[in-house]
Amino acid sequence: MGNLRLIQFKDAKGGRAVGLVTADGQHVRPLQGFDTVFKLAQAAIEQGKPLATLIEAAASSETVDYA
């Protein structure tokens, strides 16, 4: 998966969300099931899985503009 660029942002409803910035830097793919980067990291540790594996599984096909 190469370099990962994660952000924590407010979604359209005003809630916290975590997203994977696309390679072109123009969009974000929200991660389903995680509202903070901390919770994402905790889940990776608890499950004994690489962070990239969790990100790939949770990344939505939906994109949000990021500029």
Buried (B, 14 or more C-beta within 10 A) or exposed (E): EEEEEBEBEEEEEEEEBBBBBBEEEEBBBBBEEBBEBEBBBEBBEEEEEEBEEBBEEBBBEEBBEBE
